[in-house]
Amino acid sequence: MIKRDKKRESRIAKERVVYLIKRAEEWKNKDYELARRYVELAKKIAMRYRVRVPRGLKTIYCKKCLYPYKSDRFRVRVRKGRVIVTCLNCGFERRIPVR
């Protein structure tokens, strides 16, 4: 029986997550459904191998509907010490504290 190299697996998984989210960012203006699928796959890989999606990439897409934020599909407001990003596809509000 071959032993799994979990550190290597998680490193590869993290690379793939970053790659897929960057591809989604490239494709969001050309094919919105494909961009959403890239984000969905990245999230599945991250959950399967228990790796975190980097914070900078986490704010690129909606947590609920997984669509990447496109210029006409989200709203940004600053209120009471936090940034509120509203997805106009599903209505989900993400609250990000201002440091």
TILUMBA-326437 format. One line per 8 residues: their letters; for each residue z negated, x negated, y of N, C-alpha, C. Coordinates in nm, 4 decimals, decimal comma. Each point is the difference from the previous one (the first is absolute). Example, Ala and Ser with C-alpha at 12.3 -4.5 7.8 and 13.67 -1.06 7.14 Angstrom:
BEGIN
AS	-0,7800/-1,3190/-0,5690/0,0000/0,0890/0,1190/0,0000/-0,0900/0,1200; 0,0720/0,0350/0,1050/-0,0060/-0,0820/0,1190/-0,0730/0,0770/0,1090;
! end
This chain:
BEGIN
MIKRDKKR	0,0000/-0,0831/-0,1176/0,0000/0,0831/0,1176/0,0000/-0,0884/0,1251; 0,0848/0,0357/0,0961/0,0133/-0,0781/0,1226/-0,0941/0,0560/0,1059; -0,0715/-0,0894/0,0677/-0,0926/0,0414/0,1048/0,0761/0,0191/0,1312; -0,0342/0,1074/0,0722/0,0657/0,0278/0,1281/-0,0548/-0,0920/0,1084; 0,0886/-0,0437/0,0888/-0,0400/-0,0809/0,1147/-0,0119/0,0947/0,1202; -0,1202/0,0550/0,0201/-0,0192/0,1061/0,0993/0,0182/-0,0488/0,1423; -0,0371/-0,1240/0,0274/0,0191/-0,0521/0,1357/0,1481/-0,0082/0,0336; 0,0773/-0,0438/-0,0957/0,1451/-0,0097/0,0201/0,0606/0,1393/0,0176;
ESRIAKER	-0,0450/0,0934/-0,0836/0,0491/0,1379/0,0103/-0,0299/0,0599/0,1368; -0,1218/-0,0195/0,0492/-0,0357/0,0583/0,1294/0,0745/-0,0685/0,1147; 0,0259/-0,1300/-0,0124/0,0778/-0,0708/0,1032/0,1425/0,0547/0,0055; 0,0609/0,0187/-0,1156/0,1359/0,0542/-0,0076/0,0020/0,1435/0,0526; -0,1007/0,0780/-0,0363/-0,0072/0,1393/0,0462/-0,0095/0,0053/0,1522; -0,0820/-0,0865/0,0582/-0,0147/-0,0012/0,1462/0,1315/-0,0382/0,0677; 0,0695/-0,0982/-0,0564/0,1308/-0,0398/0,0544/0,0975/0,1180/-0,0039; -0,0001/0,0731/-0,1101/0,0914/0,1140/-0,0147/-0,0347/0,1124/0,0954;
VVYLIKRA	-0,1296/0,0241/0,0201/-0,0434/0,1031/0,0944/0,0498/-0,0333/0,1402; -0,0210/-0,1243/0,0419/0,0438/-0,0431/0,1333/0,1516/0,0113/0,0121; 0,0721/-0,0440/-0,1031/0,1457/0,0060/0,0013/0,0500/0,1438/0,0124; -0,0574/0,0905/-0,0799/0,0448/0,1395/0,0012/-0,0263/0,0678/0,1346; -0,1138/-0,0276/0,0594/-0,0304/0,0630/0,1293/0,0910/-0,0552/0,1088; 0,0315/-0,1276/-0,0068/0,0944/-0,0571/0,0979/0,1395/0,0578/-0,0189; 0,0401/0,0216/-0,1247/0,1296/0,0643/-0,0261/0,0017/0,1428/0,0538; -0,1106/0,0703/-0,0143/-0,0101/0,1364/0,0537/0,0176/-0,0022/0,1511;
EEWKNKDY	-0,0581/-0,1009/0,0646/0,0113/-0,0132/0,1452/0,1464/-0,0239/0,0405; 0,0725/-0,0770/-0,0803/0,1420/-0,0260/0,0280/0,0851/0,1263/-0,0180; -0,0308/0,0791/-0,1027/0,0838/0,1136/-0,0379/-0,0369/0,1318/0,0655; -0,1089/0,0052/0,0755/-0,0459/0,1295/0,0511/0,0985/0,0681/0,0942; 0,0842/-0,0748/0,0685/0,0983/0,0610/0,0898/0,1311/0,0339/-0,0703; 0,0244/-0,0596/-0,1176/0,1247/0,0248/-0,0732/-0,0174/0,1106/-0,1040; -0,0997/-0,0168/-0,0862/-0,0244/0,0968/-0,1074/-0,1502/0,0252/-0,0089; -0,0450/0,1081/0,0626/-0,1425/0,0293/0,0128/-0,0652/0,0265/-0,1351;
ELARRYVE	0,0705/0,0677/-0,0904/-0,0542/0,0293/-0,1329/-0,0195/-0,1272/-0,0820; 0,0951/-0,0926/0,0096/-0,0117/-0,1266/-0,0725/-0,1180/-0,0807/0,0533; -0,0177/0,0009/0,1312/-0,1127/-0,0709/0,0608/-0,1319/0,0586/-0,0502; -0,0064/0,1312/-0,0106/-0,1208/0,0642/-0,0521/-0,0252/-0,0408/-0,1451; 0,1051/-0,0077/-0,0781/-0,0126/-0,0401/-0,1401/-0,0529/-0,1431/-0,0122; 0,0461/-0,0893/0,0884/-0,0506/-0,1379/-0,0002/-0,1505/-0,0026/0,0255; -0,0450/0,0808/0,0958/-0,1433/0,0055/0,0305/-0,0765/0,0576/-0,1187; 0,0555/0,1019/-0,0638/-0,0636/0,0612/-0,1163/-0,0159/-0,1018/-0,1133;
LAKKIAMR	0,1046/-0,0771/-0,0263/-0,0067/-0,1020/-0,1053/-0,1022/-0,1077/0,0347; -0,0015/-0,0416/0,1270/-0,0961/-0,1020/0,0426/-0,1423/0,0490/-0,0210; -0,0254/0,1242/0,0330/-0,1339/0,0563/-0,0163/-0,0383/0,0083/-0,1480; 0,0948/0,0392/-0,0845/-0,0274/0,0083/-0,1440/-0,0330/-0,1376/-0,0583; 0,0768/-0,1017/0,0405/-0,0250/-0,1365/-0,0477/-0,1375/-0,0467/0,0460; -0,0334/0,0274/0,1272/-0,1293/-0,0413/0,0543/-0,1152/0,0655/-0,0751; 0,0150/0,1274/-0,0341/-0,1062/0,0686/-0,0741/-0,0083/-0,0501/-0,1438; 0,1135/-0,0221/-0,0625/0,0024/-0,0415/-0,1395/-0,0648/-0,1374/-0,0198;
YRVRVPRG	0,0268/-0,0924/0,0920/-0,0527/-0,1363/-0,0122/-0,1203/-0,0252/0,0902; -0,0493/0,1059/0,0647/-0,1181/-0,0071/0,0858/0,0101/-0,1094/0,1052; 0,1095/0,0014/0,0734/0,0147/-0,0915/0,1131/0,0042/0,0825/0,1277; -0,0478/-0,0587/0,1070/-0,0006/0,0709/0,1276/0,1333/-0,0166/0,0708; 0,0397/0,1060/0,0662/0,1166/-0,0080/0,0881/-0,0514/-0,0639/0,1286; 0,0653/-0,1058/0,0502/-0,0482/-0,0660/0,1210/-0,0136/0,0981/0,1168; -0,1018/-0,0202/0,0831/-0,0321/0,0927/0,1082/0,1177/0,0228/0,0944; 0,0727/-0,1052/0,0331/0,1144/0,0143/0,0894/0,1093/0,0883/-0,0579;
LKTIYCKK	0,0158/-0,0027/-0,1311/0,1033/0,0804/-0,0651/-0,0486/0,1412/-0,0303; -0,1320/0,0178/-0,0047/-0,0560/0,1311/-0,0300/0,0285/0,1009/0,1111; 0,0096/-0,0491/0,1227/0,0184/0,0899/0,1139/0,1468/0,0337/0,0260; 0,0900/-0,0497/-0,0827/0,1434/0,0224/0,0182/0,0438/0,1363/-0,0547; -0,0752/0,0552/-0,0945/0,0403/0,1253/-0,0633/-0,1152/0,1005/-0,0011; 0,0347/0,1266/-0,0189/-0,0984/0,1080/-0,0071/-0,0718/-0,0062/-0,1346; -0,1310/0,0111/0,0047/-0,0814/-0,0080/-0,1206/0,0188/0,1223/-0,0902; 0,0334/0,1144/0,0589/0,0099/0,1241/-0,0768/0,1399/0,0208/-0,0594;
CLYPYKSD	0,1039/-0,0027/0,0842/0,1349/0,0306/-0,0496/0,0810/-0,1254/-0,0335; -0,0535/-0,1180/0,0310/0,0586/-0,1310/-0,0320/0,1330/-0,0285/0,0703; 0,0337/0,0761/0,1039/0,1203/-0,0308/0,0762/-0,0306/-0,1099/0,1006; 0,0879/-0,0992/0,0131/-0,0217/-0,1020/0,1034/0,0131/0,0646/0,1378; -0,0821/-0,0445/0,0941/0,0062/0,0562/0,1344/0,1303/-0,0390/0,0671; 0,0737/0,1003/0,0440/0,1266/-0,0162/0,0696/-0,0248/0,0445/0,1438; 0,0743/-0,0505/0,0956/-0,0295/0,0217/0,1411/-0,0166/0,1465/0,0396; 0,0723/0,0906/-0,0634/-0,0105/0,1416/0,0375/-0,0876/0,0802/-0,0968;
RFRVRVRK	-0,0639/-0,0658/-0,0953/-0,0772/0,0719/-0,1016/-0,1507/-0,0264/0,0062; -0,0497/-0,0596/0,1100/-0,1437/-0,0171/0,0137/-0,0398/-0,0027/0,1471; -0,1286/0,0287/0,0238/-0,0543/0,0032/0,1357/-0,1234/-0,0886/0,0037; -0,0161/-0,0757/0,1088/-0,1146/-0,0887/0,0157/-0,0793/0,0411/0,1231; -0,1311/0,0172/-0,0170/-0,0899/0,0335/0,1104/-0,1211/-0,0920/-0,0067; -0,0556/-0,0319/0,1168/-0,1229/-0,0786/0,0058/-0,1079/0,0918/0,0549; -0,1101/0,0135/-0,0769/-0,1041/0,0930/0,0388/-0,1360/-0,0437/-0,0548; -0,0996/-0,0041/0,0855/-0,1383/-0,0310/-0,0393/-0,0112/-0,1266/-0,0848;
GRVIVTCL	0,0632/-0,1058/0,0436/-0,0142/-0,1282/-0,0690/0,0746/-0,0123/-0,1303; 0,0992/0,0854/-0,0221/0,0813/-0,0149/-0,1212/0,1441/0,0402/0,0285; 0,0879/-0,0540/-0,0813/0,1424/0,0341/0,0081/0,0251/0,1062/-0,1057; 0,0613/0,1099/0,0413/0,0293/0,1090/-0,0935/0,1510/0,0064/-0,0194; 0,0444/-0,0277/-0,1225/0,1418/0,0049/-0,0348/0,0215/0,1276/-0,0802; 0,0854/0,0890/0,0519/0,0276/0,1267/-0,0670/0,1392/-0,0041/-0,0605; 0,0085/0,0278/-0,1298/0,1289/0,0086/-0,0681/0,0584/0,1372/0,0292; 0,1231/0,0047/0,0472/0,0625/0,1281/0,0313/0,0737/0,0589/-0,1206;
NCGFERRI	0,0016/-0,0722/-0,1141/0,0543/0,0571/-0,1237/-0,1010/0,0939/-0,0639; -0,1251/-0,0470/-0,0122/-0,1008/0,0783/-0,0725/-0,1189/0,0402/0,0856; -0,0154/-0,0594/0,1181/-0,1103/0,0353/0,0878/-0,1265/-0,0813/-0,0214; 0,0037/-0,0979/-0,0890/-0,1172/-0,0824/-0,0283/-0,0331/-0,0875/0,1212; -0,1300/-0,0090/0,0325/-0,0450/-0,0831/0,1114/-0,0751/-0,1200/-0,0531; 0,0453/-0,1189/0,0364/-0,0686/-0,1222/-0,0382/-0,0749/-0,0507/0,1234; -0,1302/-0,0213/-0,0151/-0,0832/-0,0482/0,1102/-0,0336/-0,1468/-0,0218; 0,0414/-0,0841/0,0934/-0,0213/-0,1439/-0,0111/-0,0933/-0,0417/0,1135;
PVR	-0,1191/-0,0557/-0,0300/-0,0917/-0,0397/0,1061/0,0556/-0,1162/0,0819; -0,0235/0,0051/0,1314/0,0413/-0,1085/0,0885/-0,1130/-0,1006/0,0024; 0,0325/-0,1262/-0,0204/-0,1047/-0,1039/-0,0034/-0,0199/-0,0611/0,1344;
! end
